[in-house]
């Protein structure tokens, strides 16, 4: 869509809403130059995730196969 600066001024909110709704950029011609109004992509929800350095990644079913005895200096006493 190509509009003049005067047309943009008269109907800016409708034009902006159209760019957001359709994703189609608008070209504004002024003084022999062309300006563009372009909607950027909305941020992904995954981009906002916090990096967890110590999170366990993998299948939880594999936890029973891990050898834990190396993690403690002595075993916990039996509760009888």
Secondary structure, DSSP 8 states (H G I E B T S, - for coil): -EEEHHHHHHTHHHHHHHHHHH---EEEEETTEEEEE-------GGGG----TT---S-GGGGGGS--GGG-SS------
